[in-house]
């Protein structure tokens, strides 16, 4: 049976309170290497997170960065993405449906407008189909177009399940320790050639992978 549309919204309405109870069992701590908690609300950022650590990011931002809950999340246009979009909207995020895989995609141009309106977008640059831990060029394009710094974000779990999916999606077990890391601010340089653009893509990918312990 396909779960989408009104059925998906009803399911999320029923299950979201259970999800909140689940998150309450977790011991969530923060390693803020960017000093992000002290950034003024007016200073924009692009959050970047690998797809397989996506589950708790809205919860973590609500917990540690309540002043930045007026954010936006780039969510896949798939049926599964519709469910995720419903969840993140309950945490105060504006869902933007589309893909980060192409430099000139409409969704990324929409995110430029989101930044201009005063929201901070969150992107999973290896989503929605991977390959795992391979950063698509869209986030580089967005950072260059807007002049906005990227903050790599990551989570490590003391105990977890892994889904048999393309990215080995992580689900922390109840009562486990979740360590949230906001990596150092990353400034994407302007480029004039494909080779320079690729070098910037690889440089951000390396900065994000530097935070990953469990692969």
FITORTOR-976504 format. One record per residue (C-alpha): y, z, x; chain; residue in one letter. Coordinates in pm, 1 decimal. Each point is the difference from the previous one (the first is absolute). Example, Ala and Ser with C-alpha at 12.3 -4.5 7.8 and 13.67 -1.06 7.14 Angstrom:
<atoms>
{atom {-450.0 780.0 1230.0} 'A' 'A'};
{atom {344.0 -66.0 137.0} 'A' 'S'};
</atoms>
This chain:
<atoms>
{atom {0.0 0.0 0.0} 'A' 'X'};
{atom {342.3 -92.0 134.3} 'A' 'X'};
{atom {249.8 285.3 4.4} 'A' 'X'};
{atom {347.9 -142.5 -23.1} 'A' 'X'};
{atom {310.3 -9.8 -216.0} 'A' 'X'};
{atom {17.2 269.3 -265.7} 'A' 'X'};
{atom {-349.8 128.3 85.1} 'A' 'X'};
{atom {106.8 60.1 362.1} 'A' 'X'};
{atom {314.3 184.3 -109.8} 'A' 'X'};
{atom {-200.6 223.9 -233.6} 'A' 'X'};
{atom {-251.7 72.4 276.9} 'A' 'X'};
{atom {274.3 96.5 245.0} 'A' 'X'};
{atom {164.5 221.7 -262.9} 'A' 'X'};
{atom {-329.1 185.5 -44.3} 'A' 'X'};
{atom {-93.6 23.3 368.4} 'A' 'X'};
{atom {338.7 66.3 160.8} 'A' 'X'};
{atom {-2.6 375.2 -80.7} 'A' 'X'};
{atom {-342.7 20.2 167.6} 'A' 'X'};
{atom {140.8 -180.9 303.3} 'A' 'X'};
{atom {282.9 254.3 18.5} 'A' 'X'};
{atom {-253.8 284.7 -9.6} 'A' 'X'};
{atom {-194.7 -172.7 278.2} 'A' 'X'};
{atom {308.4 -31.5 221.9} 'A' 'X'};
{atom {74.9 369.2 -56.5} 'A' 'X'};
{atom {-326.9 88.2 179.1} 'A' 'X'};
{atom {103.7 -184.0 316.8} 'A' 'X'};
{atom {172.6 167.6 294.3} 'A' 'X'};
{atom {267.4 -252.5 89.0} 'A' 'X'};
{atom {205.1 40.3 319.4} 'A' 'X'};
{atom {265.5 -219.2 160.0} 'A' 'X'};
{atom {61.4 -129.9 351.8} 'A' 'X'};
{atom {350.9 -147.1 -31.0} 'A' 'X'};
{atom {50.2 -189.6 326.4} 'A' 'X'};
{atom {282.1 -205.2 -153.2} 'A' 'X'};
{atom {198.4 306.4 -107.2} 'A' 'X'};
{atom {-8.6 -167.9 -338.5} 'A' 'X'};
{atom {41.5 322.6 -195.4} 'A' 'X'};
{atom {352.7 33.6 142.1} 'A' 'X'};
{atom {108.5 -361.8 -57.8} 'A' 'X'};
{atom {287.5 -34.9 -247.2} 'A' 'X'};
{atom {-107.6 -144.2 -332.0} 'A' 'X'};
{atom {240.1 -289.0 52.4} 'A' 'X'};
{atom {-188.2 -119.5 310.2} 'A' 'X'};
{atom {-253.0 -262.4 -107.3} 'A' 'X'};
{atom {-348.4 -44.4 143.7} 'A' 'X'};
{atom {-312.0 -211.2 -46.3} 'A' 'X'};
{atom {-315.4 212.0 -14.2} 'A' 'X'};
{atom {-309.2 -167.4 147.4} 'A' 'X'};
{atom {-352.2 129.2 -67.7} 'A' 'X'};
{atom {-346.4 -147.8 50.3} 'A' 'X'};
{atom {-168.9 -88.4 -328.1} 'A' 'X'};
{atom {-297.5 232.7 46.5} 'A' 'X'};
{atom {230.3 306.7 11.6} 'A' 'X'};
{atom {192.5 -91.7 -316.6} 'A' 'X'};
{atom {-150.3 252.0 -244.3} 'A' 'X'};
{atom {225.7 300.5 65.5} 'A' 'X'};
{atom {321.6 -151.2 132.9} 'A' 'X'};
{atom {198.2 43.2 -323.7} 'A' 'X'};
{atom {-114.6 362.9 -15.5} 'A' 'X'};
{atom {100.4 55.8 364.7} 'A' 'X'};
{atom {345.3 -152.4 -44.6} 'A' 'X'};
{atom {58.6 206.7 -314.6} 'A' 'X'};
{atom {-102.6 311.9 194.3} 'A' 'X'};
{atom {187.3 -51.7 326.0} 'A' 'X'};
{atom {276.8 -247.2 -89.0} 'A' 'X'};
{atom {103.9 87.4 -355.8} 'A' 'X'};
{atom {345.3 -147.9 67.2} 'A' 'X'};
{atom {-167.1 -342.2 49.0} 'A' 'X'};
{atom {-209.8 -16.8 -317.0} 'A' 'X'};
{atom {215.9 -289.2 -122.9} 'A' 'X'};
{atom {-210.2 -232.1 211.8} 'A' 'X'};
{atom {-185.8 -323.2 -63.7} 'A' 'X'};
{atom {-356.8 -98.5 81.6} 'A' 'X'};
{atom {-128.0 -351.9 60.5} 'A' 'X'};
{atom {-316.9 -16.8 -210.3} 'A' 'X'};
{atom {-256.7 -278.8 -26.4} 'A' 'X'};
{atom {23.9 -226.5 -305.4} 'A' 'X'};
{atom {-371.5 56.0 -67.4} 'A' 'X'};
{atom {-150.3 201.5 -288.8} 'A' 'X'};
{atom {-66.8 289.5 239.8} 'A' 'X'};
{atom {362.0 -22.1 106.4} 'A' 'X'};
{atom {109.8 51.3 -360.0} 'A' 'X'};
{atom {-174.4 338.1 -4.3} 'A' 'X'};
{atom {155.7 101.1 333.8} 'A' 'X'};
{atom {340.6 -112.6 -126.6} 'A' 'X'};
{atom {-38.6 228.3 -300.8} 'A' 'X'};
{atom {-86.7 295.2 225.8} 'A' 'X'};
{atom {290.0 -44.4 244.6} 'A' 'X'};
{atom {247.1 -42.1 -285.7} 'A' 'X'};
{atom {-96.1 350.4 -115.1} 'A' 'X'};
{atom {126.2 128.1 334.7} 'A' 'X'};
{atom {336.0 -172.2 -44.3} 'A' 'X'};
{atom {-69.0 -320.6 193.4} 'A' 'X'};
{atom {98.7 -345.5 -118.9} 'A' 'X'};
{atom {-306.5 -229.8 26.0} 'A' 'X'};
{atom {67.7 -345.7 143.9} 'A' 'X'};
{atom {-294.8 -230.2 -63.3} 'A' 'X'};
{atom {-98.0 -248.9 267.0} 'A' 'X'};
{atom {-125.4 -41.6 357.0} 'A' 'X'};
{atom {135.1 78.6 346.2} 'A' 'X'};
{atom {-206.9 -272.4 166.2} 'A' 'X'};
{atom {256.2 -281.0 -2.7} 'A' 'X'};
{atom {338.9 9.8 167.3} 'A' 'X'};
{atom {191.3 -164.6 -284.1} 'A' 'X'};
{atom {-177.4 143.0 -303.5} 'A' 'X'};
{atom {198.2 75.4 -313.9} 'A' 'X'};
{atom {-116.5 362.3 2.4} 'A' 'X'};
{atom {147.9 58.3 344.5} 'A' 'X'};
{atom {329.1 -156.2 -103.2} 'A' 'X'};
{atom {-4.9 230.8 -300.5} 'A' 'X'};
{atom {-47.3 293.3 237.9} 'A' 'X'};
{atom {318.0 -104.3 181.2} 'A' 'X'};
{atom {181.0 47.8 -331.4} 'A' 'X'};
{atom {-177.7 334.7 -42.3} 'A' 'X'};
{atom {137.6 116.0 336.7} 'A' 'X'};
{atom {348.8 -118.2 -92.9} 'A' 'X'};
{atom {-23.9 201.9 -322.8} 'A' 'X'};
{atom {-65.6 322.4 194.0} 'A' 'X'};
{atom {-378.6 31.2 -10.5} 'A' 'X'};
{atom {-247.4 28.2 287.9} 'A' 'X'};
{atom {-294.0 -243.4 -24.2} 'A' 'X'};
{atom {-352.0 91.9 106.5} 'A' 'X'};
{atom {-226.6 -279.1 125.0} 'A' 'X'};
{atom {-368.2 -15.4 96.0} 'A' 'X'};
{atom {30.7 -288.6 248.5} 'A' 'X'};
{atom {-373.5 -71.6 21.0} 'A' 'X'};
{atom {-39.2 -16.3 -379.4} 'A' 'X'};
{atom {-111.7 -105.0 -244.8} 'A' 'X'};
{atom {-294.3 -182.1 161.5} 'A' 'X'};
{atom {18.1 74.3 372.8} 'A' 'X'};
{atom {-127.0 -36.9 262.2} 'A' 'X'};
{atom {5.4 376.3 46.7} 'A' 'X'};
{atom {271.5 124.0 237.9} 'A' 'X'};
{atom {142.4 -349.5 47.8} 'A' 'X'};
{atom {369.3 1.4 -77.9} 'A' 'X'};
{atom {135.8 -289.8 -204.7} 'A' 'X'};
{atom {331.5 -152.7 98.0} 'A' 'X'};
{atom {173.2 77.1 -328.6} 'A' 'X'};
{atom {117.5 345.8 102.2} 'A' 'X'};
{atom {152.5 -146.5 317.2} 'A' 'X'};
{atom {185.4 -258.2 -208.9} 'A' 'X'};
{atom {130.1 272.3 -234.0} 'A' 'X'};
{atom {116.5 229.5 282.4} 'A' 'X'};
{atom {180.7 -288.8 170.6} 'A' 'X'};
{atom {161.9 -123.8 -321.2} 'A' 'X'};
{atom {132.7 344.3 -97.3} 'A' 'X'};
{atom {49.2 165.6 340.2} 'A' 'X'};
{atom {-199.2 298.0 -130.6} 'A' 'X'};
{atom {-213.4 212.0 235.9} 'A' 'X'};
{atom {-373.0 38.5 -60.9} 'A' 'X'};
{atom {-162.0 344.3 -5.6} 'A' 'X'};
{atom {-377.6 -20.7 59.5} 'A' 'X'};
{atom {-185.9 247.8 -223.7} 'A' 'X'};
{atom {-357.7 118.8 31.3} 'A' 'X'};
{atom {-250.1 260.1 -121.2} 'A' 'X'};
{atom {-305.7 159.0 159.9} 'A' 'X'};
{atom {-253.6 200.2 -200.7} 'A' 'X'};
{atom {-226.2 284.1 113.6} 'A' 'X'};
{atom {-268.3 -106.5 -249.6} 'A' 'X'};
{atom {-21.2 -321.3 -200.4} 'A' 'X'};
{atom {-200.7 -267.5 -175.9} 'A' 'X'};
{atom {33.0 -369.0 85.2} 'A' 'X'};
{atom {-19.5 -276.6 -257.6} 'A' 'X'};
{atom {-207.3 -308.9 77.8} 'A' 'X'};
{atom {300.2 -230.9 -13.0} 'A' 'X'};
{atom {164.7 -243.2 243.1} 'A' 'X'};
{atom {208.8 282.7 146.7} 'A' 'X'};
{atom {-244.6 292.4 -26.0} 'A' 'X'};
{atom {242.9 181.7 -230.7} 'A' 'X'};
{atom {27.2 375.1 72.9} 'A' 'X'};
{atom {-23.5 265.9 -271.2} 'A' 'X'};
{atom {48.8 356.4 125.9} 'A' 'X'};
{atom {-244.1 250.1 -143.1} 'A' 'X'};
{atom {132.5 288.8 -210.4} 'A' 'X'};
{atom {124.0 298.0 206.5} 'A' 'X'};
{atom {24.2 -209.4 316.4} 'A' 'X'};
{atom {294.4 -3.5 241.3} 'A' 'X'};
{atom {229.8 -301.5 -22.1} 'A' 'X'};
{atom {229.7 -56.5 298.6} 'A' 'X'};
{atom {290.8 -229.4 -86.7} 'A' 'X'};
{atom {182.8 -165.5 290.1} 'A' 'X'};
{atom {337.7 -170.7 -15.8} 'A' 'X'};
{atom {7.8 -195.6 325.2} 'A' 'X'};
{atom {309.2 -64.5 212.6} 'A' 'X'};
{atom {263.2 -231.5 -147.5} 'A' 'X'};
{atom {-79.7 -360.0 92.4} 'A' 'X'};
{atom {276.1 -260.6 30.0} 'A' 'X'};
{atom {-112.2 -360.8 -42.2} 'A' 'X'};
{atom {186.9 -236.8 229.6} 'A' 'X'};
{atom {148.0 -331.6 -109.6} 'A' 'X'};
{atom {-199.0 -307.3 100.4} 'A' 'X'};
{atom {66.8 -372.2 34.1} 'A' 'X'};
{atom {-348.9 -138.3 73.7} 'A' 'X'};
{atom {-348.7 40.3 -143.1} 'A' 'X'};
{atom {-109.6 154.6 329.1} 'A' 'X'};
{atom {272.3 265.2 -18.8} 'A' 'X'};
{atom {-84.8 67.8 -363.8} 'A' 'X'};
{atom {-367.1 46.9 89.6} 'A' 'X'};
{atom {96.8 239.1 278.9} 'A' 'X'};
{atom {196.1 213.0 -251.2} 'A' 'X'};
{atom {-292.0 -7.5 -244.2} 'A' 'X'};
{atom {-237.0 117.0 273.9} 'A' 'X'};
{atom {243.2 268.8 115.4} 'A' 'X'};
{atom {20.9 160.0 -346.6} 'A' 'X'};
{atom {-377.4 -29.3 -44.9} 'A' 'X'};
{atom {-46.9 185.7 330.2} 'A' 'X'};
{atom {244.0 272.3 -107.7} 'A' 'X'};
{atom {-193.3 50.3 -323.2} 'A' 'X'};
{atom {-339.1 1.5 171.5} 'A' 'X'};
{atom {125.5 265.5 243.4} 'A' 'X'};
{atom {-7.9 243.4 -294.6} 'A' 'X'};
{atom {-358.9 -82.0 -102.2} 'A' 'X'};
{atom {-273.1 236.5 119.3} 'A' 'X'};
{atom {-283.0 -74.2 -244.2} 'A' 'X'};
{atom {-58.8 -373.9 -31.9} 'A' 'X'};
</atoms>
